[in-house]
Amino acid sequence: MNYFEWIESHSSTAMALFTVTAFIFAAYAAGCTLFKISGIKLRQPILNQATAFTCGINLWGVIFYLLSICGMLNSTSVFFLLGSGGVCGLFLMTRNFKRKRFIPAFKFMLPFVVICSPLLLFMTSVPLNLPGGLRLDELSYQITVPWRWLNDGFPHVYRDLPYSGFPMLPNFIFQGLMATGGLKTPRLLVFITHIMVFVLLYGLAARRRGSLAGIIFTLVLMLSPCYIYFMAEVYVESFILMNLLAGFSLAEYSRARRLWLANGIIAGATASVKLTGLVIAALIGLLPTIMQKKDQIYVRNKFHPMLLCAFTGIVIMTAFYLRPLLYTGNPCYPYMGKYFSSDPANLIMSQQHHAMGIPDAGAGLSWLEIIYDLSHSGRVFDSNLGWQFPVLLTLYMLCIVFSIMDKNDCRRKRNIYLQLAVAGLLVFWYFTSRQTRFLLPATLVIMQIVIHSNVLFSGKRRYCIYTTILAAILVSTPWHWRRHYTSNWQSVLGKVDTASYLSTCSNDYLIQAFDVIFRIRGAKARTMVFFERRLLYLPGTYFIATPGYQDKFFLSPQNSISDNSRYINDLLNKNDVEFILFEKVTKYNSPSLTGTIGASLRELINEGKYRTIFNSQTHFVLQRRQ
């Protein structure tokens, strides 16, 4: 078996599709069960089914987490659970979508099916492919961490891979699905969550303003440059967006007495995705009080249900933040190290991760300049939101004026609370991580505010709004991205082999370096890595020793080359490391640091302890001499 056959043995498309399909039915069964217990039945059938499915995904995240920390998340347990859950879900789905229910639901969704489905079908080339990694996320931790957990049999917080300290609810689902479906399942699941985001957004807009509004507001998100980029690899923010829209759906269209249970589960799961989900979770918890009218059950008894919702959310959230707390003493690991540790290695690591999380986008600029950059510029991180973003902001500002003038007290308060929520999300974004995709929740809330404005959509002016938004979408859509999805189809259809596909994705010599290691030692290799992070396909066991990136191995930049060389040699001997992988060119570390470590490794070569077995423009690999 060669290296690429080894990768393909873990990435069967058929098993991935089977596993994710079973998970879809199992999640639907879990969500329907929760709705039955809570007495929830939304007035719009599509919103009811989509929201139930969203709740089911979150419940399975909790189930997989509990199994993982008990060391019981393996192919056998997952096959049994998804098999039984999938059968139940299939039965419930066939019962819930009988002819008299299916036809009205199909008519409601027909515009979405006709216009959006072809676009989504074209984009399925990405989830049907192996993770390639346009950026670092999916190959450095989103898929790499749960794959490492699966091989180790326990969800460790790896001190040499600090992102494993995130709460990571979606990644526990990845771990469960990869146990039976292999490496392609995370991309497929994330693609399903994107579809749910679009279905929920369309449902909320069409229910309020008709199918034309539903299509236009769905395309605002689907065709924005940021979201097209966002869909091209595994980003778990889609879980946050899906939960936020499900929260709006529950808050607006349910009058169940036990709404707090489902709402609390969604809020707790959102906070358990990553740290940026905490603010969105608080908003989801408050949505029923904000959105419902005075005569509705949740509002008439608002204090008691809010407490129960908060309690449910905090219990779920605490479970996920407890893992990094017990491992490292810091529930927010690898961030906020100065509040939880005095260890120099931990402080340097935490400071570097803070710096990496806040790109230069928006620094020192006025809000107008930031809006321009987010609308058009290529300077922002994660691409821009398109010209539809300033159009939405303009409509949002008009809604503020209309809210002040509104004589309906209940409606005015609801709009003002949502507008304050948007302002809070924008400020939070500016002072935390100025990455474009973290603005998407605020964009969705702005859409809900605009959709609820009766003044904006009265008479013929709504057609002016639709035309303006549609023009902005057409101008901003990054049509060049079609090449990316087309090239992925070539790989899916077998016109491009695995070796060429992965080499093209990495855009350097990383895959060739992995191939060299595999040819010598196979899947039993033990490798120490400097500066490289995209390690999903690195065979065997590995340790990341990049200074500043991790706090397991502390290499002080102030040490001399000979001191670092001796320290590295001790680490290699202690961990029985045979190979060293070194990335020569990296934008995330200073040239002086890479030069210092490179010089230390050259000393090991000069001393005859290691020899070079691979050398390229971007990477080299050393092997220990016997």
N, C-alpha and C positions, 0 to 999 in steps of 0.2 A: 504494500500500500504506500503510495507516495503522499506528499503533503496535501495536495489538493483533493485527493480521494479521501483523506482523513477528514478534511473540512466538510466535504459533501456527505460523509457518513453521519454527520450531526445536523444535516440541513435538508431533510426530505420535505419537498413541497407538499406531497400527499398527506403525510402525517401532520404537518403544520396546519393544513386546511381542515383536516379531520378534528384535530384538537381544538382549534379556535371555534369551529362550528359547534362542537359539543359544549364549549364554554359559553357560547352565545345562548344556547337553550338553557344551560344550567343557571346562568345569570338571570335570564328571564323568569325562570321558576322561582329563584330566590326573591326577586323583586316583586313578583305577583303575590308570593306568600307574605311578604312584609306589608304590602298594600292591604291584603285581606285582614291581617292582624290589626292594622292601624285604621281600618275602615275607610281607606282612601279610594275614591273613584273620581278622576278628573272628568269634567264635562266634555272635553274634546278627546275622542278615542285615541288618536295618534299620540297626542301629548301624554295621555294616560299610559300607553304601552311604552313609549320612549323613556318616560320618567321612571317607570317601574324597572325597566332594563338597567338604567343608570344606577338605581339603588342596588340592584342585584350585583353589578360589577363591584361596587364598593363593599358589599357584604362578602363577596368572594375574596377580596383583598384582605379582609380581616381573617377569614377562614384560613387562607394560605399562610398568613403571618403566624397564626397560632400553631399550625402544623409545622412550619419551618423552625420556630424556636423550640419545638418539642423534638426536633430531629426526625419528623415523620413525613416530610414533604419529599416524596420520591415517585418514580413512575407508577408503582403499584397503587399507592394511595390516590394519586391524581387520576389514574385510569378508572378506579372504582367510583370516586366522587363525581367526576365529570360524566361518567357513563350513566350513573343513576340520576344525577341532576339533569342531564341532557334529555333523558327519556321523559322525566316529569315536565320539563320545559316544552318539549315537542307536543305532549298531550295538552298542556294548557294553551299553547299557541293555536293548535287546531280547534280547540273549543272556543277560544276568544275571538277567532277570526272566521266565524261562520258567515254564510252568504249574506245575510241581512246586515251584518256588521262590516263585512269586508268591502262591499260596494261603496257605501258612503265614505269610508276611510280612503279607498283608492281614488275616488273622485277628488277628495280633499288634497291628496298627495300627487295627483296627476301632473300638474305643472312642474313640480319638483322632479318627478320621474323623467319627464320629457326633456327638461333643460339641464338639470344638474347631474343626472345619472350618467350621461355620456362623458362628462368631464371627469367624474369619479372613476368610471371604468378605465379611462385613459391613464389615470394616476395610479391604478392598481399595479402597474409594473414595478413600483418601488416596494410595496409590501410583499410581493411575490418573489423578491430577490433576496440574496444574502445581504446582511448589513454591510454597507460600504463605507459610510462615514464621510459626508461632506465636511463636517466639523468634527470636533473631538468627542462630543457627548456620547454617542451610541457605542463607539469602539473603546472609549476610555472608562466609562462607568455605567451608563444606562443599561446595557446588556452585559457588559463584562462582569459587573459585580454579582448579579443573580446567577450568572453562569459559574462563577467561582464559588458562590454559596452552594450551588447544586453539586459541584464536584467535591466540595469539602463536607457536605452533609449538614451544614449549620450556617446561619446568617451572621458570621463574624463581622465586627468592625475592624477592618484591616488598617493598621496604623500606617502602612506604606501605600494605601489607596484610600485617602481620607474621605472621598465622596461616599464610601460605604457607610459613613456615619449619618447620612441623610435619613429621614424617617422612611421614605421609599415605599409607600403602599403599592404603587403600580409595579415596582420592581419585584415585589413578592408574588404578584400575579404572573409576571414574566418567568420567575423561577418555577412556579407550578406548571405553567404551560410548556416551558422548555424541557421539563422532565419527560414528557411524552412526545412533544412536537418538534423539539430541536430549535435551532438558532433563528429560524424564520418567524416563529410565533410572536415575538415582541412587536415586530413591524406590523404584522397582520392585526394584532390587537389594537395598537395605536391607531391604525387606519380605521378600525371599527369605531373608535372613540371620536375620530374626526367626522365620520358619517353621522354619529349621534349629535354632535355639535350642530351640524347643518340641519338635521331633521328637527331638532328642538328649536333652533333659531327660526326656521321656516314656519314651524307650527305656531310659535308665539306671535310672529308677525302676521301670518295669514289669518289666524283666529281673530286678530284685532282689526286688521286693515284690508284683508282680502289676499288672494293668491298672488296678484301682481306685486304688492308690497313684500310678501313673503319671499318671492324669487329675488327681487332687487336687493333686499337686505341680506339674503343668503350669499348672493354674489359679491356684495361689499366685502364680506369676510373671505369667501372662497378664492377670489381672484386678486386679493391684495398681495403685493410682492412678499411681504413678511410671511403670510400664511402659506403661500406656495412653497417658499423656502422651508417653512416650518414642517410641512408634510413630507419633505424629502428625506427625513431620517427620524429617529426615535427621540422625540421630546415629550416629556410627561405632562407638560402644561395643558395638553388637550384634555386630560382628566379634570383639571381645575375648571376649564371652560365648560365642559360637559356638566359638571356638578353645579356651576353657577346658573346655567340655563335651566337645569332641572329644579333648582331652588326657586327660580322665578315661576316656573310652571306650577309647582306645588303651592307657592304662596298665593298665586292669583286665582287658581281654579279648583282648589280643594277647601272644603269646609269641615273636614273630618276632625273629630275631637282629639284623636291621637296623632294629629299631623306632626306634633313635636318629635315623635320617634323617627319617622323617615327624614325629617329635616335635620335632626341631630346627627343621624348617621351620615348624611351627605356633608354636613358641616365638618364633622370630625374627620371624615375621609379626606376632605379637601385640605385640611390643616396637616394631614399626614402624608401628603404628596411631597412637599418640600417647604422650606421656611416661608417662601413668598405666598404660600397658600393660607397662612394664618390670618391675614387681613381679609381675604376673600371668604374664609370660613366665618368670620365674625359678621360679615355682611349677609351671608346666607342665613345665619341664625336669626338675624333681625328682619329678613324679608317678609315673613308672614305678618308681622306687626305693621310694617310699612305699607304693604300692598293691599291688605284686606280692609273691607269697609267696617264701619262701627257695629253693624248688626251681625257680623259674622262671629262664629264661636271662638276662634283663636284670639280675636281682639277683645271680646267681652271678658275673657278670662286670661288676659295677656301675661300677667305676672307669673302665674303658675305654669303654663305651657312653656314660657321662655326659660324658666329655671330647669324644667325637665329636658328641654332641647339642649341647653348649655351643658347639663350634666351628661347627657348621652354623648355629645360631641367631645367633651373633655375626657371621658373614659376611653374612647377610641383613640383620641390623639395621644393621651398619656402612654398607652401601650406601645405606640411606635416611637415616641421620644425617650421611653425608658431604656431601650436597647443601647443607644449611644451613651446615655447617662451612666449605665452600669459598666460599660466597657471603658469609657474615657473620663467620666466625671463631668462631662459637658453635654447636655441634651441637644445643643446646637452645633456640635462638632461637624466640620472643622472650623466653624466661624465662632467669633466672640471668645477666643481663647484667653484673652487678658482677664476675663471675669471669672474663669474657672481653673486657671493653671498659672504657675510661675516657672514652668520648665522652659528653658531657652528654645529648645527645638520646637516645642508646641507653639510658642509665641511667634517665632519666625514663620512657621508653617501657616498659622492662622492669619497673620498679617499679609502673607503672599496671596492667600485665597481671597481675602477681602479685596485686594488690589486687582486680582484677575476678574472678580465678579462685577467690578465697576469700570466699564470701558470709558474712553474719552468722550463718547457721544453726549452732548449736552453740557459738558463742563465749561463754565465761564460764558455761556451763551444766554441771550434773553429768551423768554418763552416764545416769541415770534420766530426767532431763528431756530429754536428747537422744533417748532411745528413745521417749519419749512423743511428741515432735515428729515423729519419723520414722514413727510409727504412725498419727498422727491429725492433727497440726497442719498448717495451711496456711502456716505461717511458713517452712518449709524450702524450699530451692531445688529445682526440678524435681518438686514435689509430694512426697507421702509414700509409704511402702511398704505401708501398711495394717496392720490389727490382726494379720494373719498374721505380721508381722515379730516382735513380742514372743512370739508362740506358738512360732515357730521358735527364737528365742533361748532360751526356757525349755527346749525339747527339747535344744538344744545344751548347755546347762548340765547337764542330766541325763546326757547322753552323756559329759561330762567325768567325772562321778562314776562312771558305769558302766565307763569306760575304766580308771580307777584300780583298780577292783575286779576287772577282767577277768583271768583266770588264763592266757588264751592270749597268750603273749608277742608273737607276730607281729601279732595283731589289735590288741593294746594299743598297740604302737608305732605302727602305722598310724594309729589314731585320734588318738593324742596329737600326732603330726606334723601331721595335718590341723587339729586344734584350735588348735595353735600358729600355723598358717598363717592361720586366721580371725582370731585375736587380732592378728597382724601387719597384716593388711589393714585391720582396724578402726582401729588406731593410725595407720597410714599415711593413711587417709582423714581422720582428725581433724586431723592436722598438715599436710595438704597442701590439698586442695580439697574442702571440705565440701558437695559437691553430691550429692543423693540418688542419682543414677544411677551414681555411682562406687562405691556400696555394693553394687550388684547382683552383682559377682563374689563378694564375701564371702557374700552370701545364697545363691548357688549352691553354694558350698563347704559352707555350713551344711546345705543340703538333702542333699548327698552324705553328710555325717557322720550325719545323722538316718536316712537311708535304709539305711545300713550297720549300724545298731544292732539286733542281734537281740533285745535285752532289751526295747526299746521296742515292738517289733512282735510280741511273743510273746502267744499267747492272744487273749482278747477285748479287751485294752487297745488294740490297734491301731485298733479301731472307735471307741473314745473319742477317740483322736488324730485320726482322719479327721473325725469329727463336729465337733470343736473347730476344726480348721483350716478346714473348709468353712463353719462359722458365721462365722468371722473374715473369710473371703473375701466372703461375701454382705453382711456389714455394711459392709465397706470399699470395695466396688466403686463407683466413681464413675459411677453410671448416667446422670448428666447429660451425659456425654461422647457419648452416642448422638446428641445433636443435632449435634455436630461432624461425625461420620461421615455422618449423614443429609444435612447441607447439602453435604458433598462429593459425595455421590451425585447431588444435583440438578445440580451443575456437570458431573459426568461424563456424565449423561444429556442434557445440553444445555438444561436448564431455566433455568440461570443462565449468562449469557455471560461471556467471559474478563474483560472490563473490570470487571463487578460483582464477580466472584469475587476478583480480585486486590485491588481496592479494599477489599473487606470484610476480606480477610486482613491487609492492612497497617494497617487501622484508623485511617488518617490520610490525608493528601493527597499521599503520596509518589508513587503511580502517576500521578496527575494532573500532577505536576511532571515526571516522565519523559516523559509524553505531549507536554507543551509543548516540551521539548527536541527530541523526535523530529520533531515537525511542522515545526520550523524547519530542522534540519540533518540529520535522518535518522540513519543508522548511522555517519555520519562526524563526529559531534559530539565535541568535546574539552571535558571538564568537570573543574573542580576542586571537590572535595567537602569540606565542613566538618561534622563530627559525625555525619552519617548513615553507616550501615554496610551497609544492606540494598541492595546495588548490583547484584544479579544481572541485573535487567531495565533497568539504565541503558544506553541506546544509546551506541555509540561508545567512545572511549578516555576513561578517567578517572584522576584522581590524588587520593588521599585526603590531605588536609593537616591533619587534626584534631590539634591540639597534644597531645602525650603519648601518643596512640594509636599513632603511627608515628614513625620516626626518619629518614625521607627528607628531610622539610622541618622545620626547627626554628624554631618560633615561641615565643619565650620569653614566659611570662606576665608577666615583669617589664618587658618593653618597653612604651613608651608607645603609645597608639592610632595616632599618626601614624607612628611607627617601624614598627609592624606593617603599617600600610597600605602604606608604601613597599616593605616586604619582600614582601608579598603581590602587589603590582603587578609587582615584578621577577620573581617566580615565574610569574605568569600570562603575562608577555611571553616569558620564557625557554622555557616549555613550550607556547607557542602555544595558550593556553586561551581559548575563546570564552565558556563558560558557568561560572557558579558556583552550586552547589547548597548550601543552608545549612539545617540542621535547627534550628529554634528551641527546641524542647522536648526535652531528653534527660536521662534519669536517670543516665547514666554520666559526665557532666561537670558541674562546678560552674556555677551560674548566672553567677558573675562571669567565668568563662572564656568562656562563650558570649556574654555581654554585651560583653566586650572585643573579641572577633573580629567580632561584629556591628557594633560601632561603627567598627572599622577598615574594614569593607566599605561602611558608609554614607559614609565619607569618599571612597571611590572613586566612589560615585554622585554625591556633591556636586561632585566634580572633573570630572564629565561623562565619565568613562572607561567606566562601566557603567550600564545601565538595568535597572529591574525589569520582568520579563516575566511573572512569576507570584508571587503572594503569598497565603498561606493562614495558618490558625492554627498550622500545624506546620512549614511549609517556605516558603522563597522561592527564586526563581531569578533570577539576574542574567545579562544578555548584554552582551558587549563592544560598545561603539559603534564603528562603522566609521570 
